Amino acid sequence: MTGTEWIVEAYGCNPESLSSLDTLKELFARIVRDLNLHPCGEQQWKQFPQSLGITGLCLLSESHLACHTFPEYGSLCLNLFCCRPRSEWNFNSQLREAFGAQRVSVRRLERPYVDSTDEGATAFSVAGSGKAQ
């Protein structure tokens, strides 16, 4: 079994929408609803007074959903990790529609669960960590 992590970056976005807490809350609500995710408590939001950028976090029983906006650069970074399988979500069209993104990059990473009693688990974790053996 594996978990899936999506690392999403949107560029050329409308600075006003990147500064809109309501727009970001609606984005999170759509992702949670469409992927049948399960929030664990209240979402946390912080808007920075100088740039008007926003950081948001939603803890999920599946893991987490987080975002960072940079209105001064017209960009948005989004991270979703699910420890249980989920269908694909069309980040590309959703971010183009909500934020006017000109370019969207979506990286999907499979995060395999390795049994720690498996002899290959130690070699996998050391080799995957970037540390010399």
Backbone as CSV, one residue per row, in Angstrom:
resi,resn,N_x,N_y,N_z,CA_x,CA_y,CA_z,C_x,C_y,C_z
1,MET,0.843,-1.181,0.000,0.000,0.000,0.000,0.886,1.242,0.000
2,THR,0.405,2.296,-0.615,1.154,3.550,-0.654,0.242,4.729,-0.358
3,GLY,0.857,5.788,0.081,0.178,7.070,0.185,0.520,7.865,-1.064
4,THR,-0.226,8.923,-1.289,0.025,9.770,-2.447,0.155,11.207,-1.981
5,GLU,1.171,11.875,-2.507,1.362,13.294,-2.206,1.359,14.071,-3.512
6,TRP,0.571,15.124,-3.539,0.535,16.022,-4.691,1.223,17.314,-4.291
7,ILE,2.195,17.715,-5.085,2.874,18.997,-4.907,2.503,19.826,-6.132
8,VAL,1.781,20.901,-5.880,1.179,21.679,-6.964,1.663,23.120,-6.882
9,GLU,2.081,23.641,-8.020,2.512,25.026,-8.100,1.768,25.699,-9.247
10,ALA,1.218,26.860,-8.961,0.489,27.625,-9.978,1.167,28.980,-10.142
11,TYR,1.386,29.362,-11.406,2.098,30.605,-11.718,1.229,31.493,-12.599
12,GLY,1.527,32.798,-12.561,0.776,33.751,-13.372,-0.634,33.948,-12.856
13,CYS,-0.794,33.816,-11.538,-2.118,33.948,-10.917,-2.476,35.409,-10.664
14,ASN,-3.761,35.659,-10.530,-4.287,36.973,-10.208,-3.934,37.295,-8.751
15,PRO,-3.171,38.372,-8.488,-2.772,38.708,-7.118,-3.955,38.920,-6.166
16,GLU,-5.061,39.461,-6.676,-6.225,39.692,-5.809,-6.808,38.368,-5.313
17,SER,-6.896,37.365,-6.188,-7.454,36.084,-5.754,-6.497,35.377,-4.800
18,LEU,-5.184,35.577,-4.978,-4.196,34.980,-4.069,-4.244,35.625,-2.686
19,SER,-4.812,36.824,-2.600,-4.940,37.545,-1.332,-6.308,37.364,-0.704
20,SER,-7.163,36.575,-1.334,-8.538,36.402,-0.871,-8.684,35.142,-0.020
21,LEU,-8.890,35.349,1.268,-9.103,34.225,2.176,-10.342,33.423,1.779
22,ASP,-11.385,34.111,1.335,-12.606,33.415,0.909,-12.341,32.484,-0.279
23,THR,-11.536,32.944,-1.234,-11.224,32.118,-2.405,-10.450,30.874,-1.994
24,LEU,-9.494,31.024,-1.079,-8.715,29.875,-0.625,-9.549,28.905,0.210
25,LYS,-10.418,29.443,1.044,-11.301,28.559,1.827,-12.216,27.762,0.901
26,GLU,-12.701,28.390,-0.154,-13.550,27.686,-1.120,-12.746,26.605,-1.843
27,LEU,-11.498,26.891,-2.191,-10.641,25.879,-2.815,-10.475,24.674,-1.892
28,PHE,-10.158,24.909,-0.637,-10.012,23.807,0.317,-11.320,23.030,0.432
29,ALA,-12.458,23.740,0.503,-13.756,23.071,0.632,-14.028,22.154,-0.564
30,ARG,-13.690,22.630,-1.776,-13.891,21.801,-2.976,-13.008,20.562,-2.961
31,ILE,-11.744,20.741,-2.585,-10.830,19.593,-2.538,-11.324,18.574,-1.517
32,VAL,-11.678,19.041,-0.324,-12.160,18.151,0.736,-13.421,17.415,0.289
33,ARG,-14.353,18.146,-0.294,-15.620,17.543,-0.739,-15.399,16.569,-1.895
34,ASP,-14.695,17.000,-2.932,-14.537,16.186,-4.124,-13.735,14.911,-3.879
35,LEU,-12.773,14.963,-2.951,-11.933,13.790,-2.683,-12.379,13.017,-1.439
36,ASN,-13.524,13.435,-0.876,-14.074,12.770,0.303,-13.031,12.665,1.420
37,LEU,-12.429,13.821,1.742,-11.430,13.891,2.801,-12.109,14.195,4.130
38,HIS,-11.388,13.983,5.228,-11.971,14.104,6.559,-11.120,15.023,7.439
39,PRO,-11.490,16.321,7.524,-10.747,17.257,8.373,-10.800,16.858,9.845
40,CYS,-9.709,17.150,10.552,-9.600,16.878,11.997,-9.520,18.212,12.731
41,GLY,-10.626,18.904,12.826,-10.621,20.192,13.512,-10.691,21.352,12.537
42,GLU,-10.464,22.534,13.091,-10.568,23.776,12.318,-9.330,23.990,11.447
43,GLN,-9.553,24.545,10.278,-8.442,24.942,9.422,-7.727,26.123,10.074
44,GLN,-6.455,26.252,9.797,-5.660,27.365,10.305,-5.246,28.247,9.133
45,TRP,-5.388,29.566,9.304,-5.062,30.506,8.236,-4.264,31.660,8.814
46,LYS,-3.297,32.142,8.058,-2.510,33.315,8.433,-2.313,34.162,7.188
47,GLN,-2.746,35.429,7.273,-2.501,36.361,6.170,-1.425,37.337,6.618
48,PHE,-0.438,37.524,5.765,0.700,38.370,6.095,0.407,39.804,5.659
49,PRO,0.532,40.757,6.573,0.095,42.122,6.302,0.860,42.840,5.192
50,GLN,2.139,42.585,5.037,2.890,43.324,4.018,2.617,42.825,2.609
51,SER,2.668,41.514,2.395,2.503,40.966,1.041,1.057,40.577,0.743
52,LEU,0.245,40.418,1.787,-1.124,39.905,1.717,-1.167,38.431,1.313
53,GLY,0.003,37.778,1.315,0.047,36.344,1.069,-0.629,35.599,2.202
54,ILE,-1.049,34.375,1.911,-1.798,33.573,2.873,-1.178,32.186,2.973
55,THR,-1.098,31.688,4.205,-0.712,30.306,4.467,-1.907,29.628,5.110
56,GLY,-2.232,28.439,4.632,-3.358,27.698,5.183,-2.998,26.243,5.421
57,LEU,-3.627,25.662,6.446,-3.392,24.266,6.785,-4.682,23.627,7.252
58,CYS,-4.940,22.447,6.708,-6.078,21.635,7.138,-5.543,20.246,7.462
59,LEU,-5.583,19.892,8.755,-5.199,18.538,9.136,-6.322,17.594,8.743
60,LEU,-5.946,16.472,8.191,-6.914,15.483,7.710,-6.658,14.150,8.386
61,SER,-7.692,13.344,8.530,-7.446,11.986,9.024,-6.565,11.245,8.028
62,GLU,-6.578,11.692,6.764,-5.739,11.103,5.719,-4.324,11.698,5.729
63,SER,-4.118,12.847,6.320,-2.831,13.524,6.512,-3.032,15.034,6.516
64,HIS,-2.760,15.738,5.380,-2.866,17.194,5.426,-3.077,17.812,4.044
65,LEU,-3.582,19.036,4.075,-3.734,19.891,2.909,-3.182,21.249,3.328
66,ALA,-2.219,21.773,2.585,-1.587,23.050,2.935,-1.406,23.909,1.693
67,CYS,-1.387,25.230,1.895,-1.120,26.137,0.779,-0.356,27.352,1.263
68,HIS,0.330,27.966,0.315,1.040,29.226,0.532,0.823,30.054,-0.728
69,THR,0.393,31.298,-0.563,0.238,32.162,-1.734,1.257,33.294,-1.673
70,PHE,1.676,33.716,-2.841,2.642,34.789,-2.983,2.103,35.777,-4.018
71,PRO,1.184,36.677,-3.589,0.588,37.623,-4.541,1.634,38.477,-5.260
72,GLU,2.713,38.804,-4.566,3.748,39.641,-5.171,4.462,38.943,-6.326
73,TYR,4.366,37.608,-6.386,4.959,36.836,-7.479,3.900,36.160,-8.355
74,GLY,2.637,36.287,-7.978,1.565,35.662,-8.746,1.587,34.145,-8.669
75,SER,2.020,33.600,-7.512,2.123,32.144,-7.429,1.448,31.576,-6.190
76,LEU,1.103,30.310,-6.316,0.454,29.549,-5.254,1.117,28.188,-5.186
77,CYS,1.428,27.739,-3.970,1.970,26.401,-3.744,0.958,25.642,-2.907
78,LEU,0.669,24.419,-3.319,-0.333,23.592,-2.655,0.264,22.214,-2.426
79,ASN,-0.011,21.638,-1.263,0.486,20.305,-0.945,-0.654,19.507,-0.330
80,LEU,-0.901,18.334,-0.894,-1.919,17.432,-0.370,-1.292,16.065,-0.208
81,PHE,-1.373,15.522,0.994,-0.891,14.171,1.244,-2.057,13.334,1.745
82,CYS,-2.235,12.175,1.133,-3.289,11.235,1.538,-2.659,9.875,1.776
83,CYS,-2.906,9.319,2.939,-2.348,8.006,3.252,-3.222,6.881,2.698
84,ARG,-4.375,7.223,2.170,-5.268,6.242,1.544,-5.497,6.647,0.091
85,PRO,-5.720,5.674,-0.782,-5.897,5.998,-2.209,-7.044,6.984,-2.444
86,ARG,-6.821,7.893,-3.347,-7.819,8.876,-3.776,-7.729,8.991,-5.286
87,SER,-8.847,9.336,-5.899,-8.836,9.561,-7.344,-8.121,10.876,-7.637
88,GLU,-7.768,11.066,-8.890,-7.101,12.299,-9.293,-8.083,13.473,-9.195
89,TRP,-7.555,14.636,-8.914,-8.340,15.866,-8.889,-7.735,16.785,-9.932
90,ASN,-8.547,17.493,-10.665,-8.044,18.320,-11.754,-7.535,19.667,-11.221
91,PHE,-6.344,19.614,-10.601,-5.740,20.835,-10.070,-5.578,21.880,-11.163
92,ASN,-5.201,21.437,-12.349,-4.935,22.352,-13.453,-6.146,23.242,-13.742
93,SER,-7.275,22.650,-14.058,-8.447,23.469,-14.413,-8.996,24.231,-13.212
94,GLN,-8.954,23.629,-12.023,-9.491,24.299,-10.836,-8.682,25.553,-10.487
95,LEU,-7.351,25.470,-10.593,-6.517,26.629,-10.256,-6.540,27.685,-11.356
96,ARG,-6.711,27.251,-12.582,-6.873,28.227,-13.674,-8.173,29.009,-13.475
97,GLU,-9.224,28.294,-13.101,-10.522,28.945,-12.913,-10.537,29.857,-11.681
98,ALA,-10.066,29.366,-10.544,-10.167,30.127,-9.294,-9.152,31.256,-9.181
99,PHE,-7.961,31.075,-9.762,-6.885,32.052,-9.570,-6.348,32.648,-10.867
100,GLY,-6.906,32.234,-12.002,-6.430,32.736,-13.283,-5.022,32.263,-13.608
101,ALA,-4.624,31.119,-13.065,-3.265,30.610,-13.265,-2.968,30.443,-14.754
102,GLN,-1.804,30.908,-15.160,-1.356,30.753,-16.544,-0.646,29.413,-16.747
103,ARG,-0.016,28.917,-15.674,0.712,27.652,-15.756,0.551,26.922,-14.434
104,VAL,0.294,25.620,-14.502,0.139,24.797,-13.309,1.032,23.572,-13.447
105,SER,1.810,23.321,-12.407,2.683,22.149,-12.354,2.165,21.228,-11.257
106,VAL,1.911,19.961,-11.604,1.423,18.991,-10.634,2.400,17.821,-10.602
107,ARG,2.974,17.596,-9.435,3.834,16.425,-9.235,3.126,15.483,-8.283
108,ARG,3.039,14.238,-8.684,2.393,13.212,-7.860,3.479,12.250,-7.408
109,LEU,3.598,12.100,-6.102,4.592,11.203,-5.529,3.895,10.052,-4.818
110,GLU,4.307,8.857,-5.123,3.806,7.689,-4.397,4.723,7.481,-3.200
111,ARG,4.144,7.369,-2.033,4.894,7.188,-0.796,4.623,5.773,-0.286
112,PRO,5.493,4.813,-0.631,5.234,3.419,-0.222,5.406,3.235,1.274
113,TYR,4.573,2.394,1.838,4.707,2.019,3.235,5.572,0.773,3.268
114,VAL,6.625,0.820,4.047,7.564,-0.284,4.123,7.477,-0.882,5.515
115,ASP,7.328,-2.171,5.587,7.281,-2.890,6.852,8.667,-2.839,7.493
116,SER,8.757,-2.300,8.709,10.054,-2.150,9.368,10.689,-3.485,9.720
117,THR,9.916,-4.569,9.691,10.486,-5.887,9.958,11.082,-6.499,8.696
118,ASP,10.852,-5.867,7.559,11.387,-6.336,6.283,12.861,-5.957,6.195
119,GLU,13.733,-6.910,5.854,15.167,-6.638,5.764,15.474,-5.528,4.765
120,GLY,14.691,-5.405,3.709,14.913,-4.370,2.710,14.517,-2.984,3.188
121,ALA,13.762,-2.910,4.291,13.289,-1.612,4.773,14.438,-0.717,5.200
122,THR,15.440,-1.259,5.883,16.561,-0.454,6.331,17.348,0.081,5.145
123,ALA,17.621,-0.767,4.182,18.348,-0.323,2.996,17.549,0.715,2.237
124,PHE,16.220,0.508,2.162,15.365,1.459,1.452,15.396,2.815,2.142
125,SER,15.253,2.853,3.475,15.179,4.132,4.164,16.509,4.863,4.134
126,VAL,17.620,4.159,4.229,18.914,4.816,4.186,19.186,5.316,2.761
127,ALA,18.922,4.471,1.773,19.174,4.872,0.392,18.258,6.009,-0.008
128,GLY,17.018,6.000,0.464,16.048,7.040,0.099,16.254,8.341,0.837
129,SER,17.074,8.349,1.882,17.232,9.558,2.683,18.246,10.528,2.113
130,GLY,19.046,10.075,1.162,20.075,10.941,0.602,21.353,10.911,1.422
131,LYS,21.389,10.118,2.513,22.575,10.012,3.353,23.487,8.917,2.807
132,ALA,24.763,9.108,2.952,25.725,8.095,2.533,25.642,6.902,3.457
133,GLN,25.833,5.721,2.897,25.765,4.504,3.710,27.091,4.196,4.330
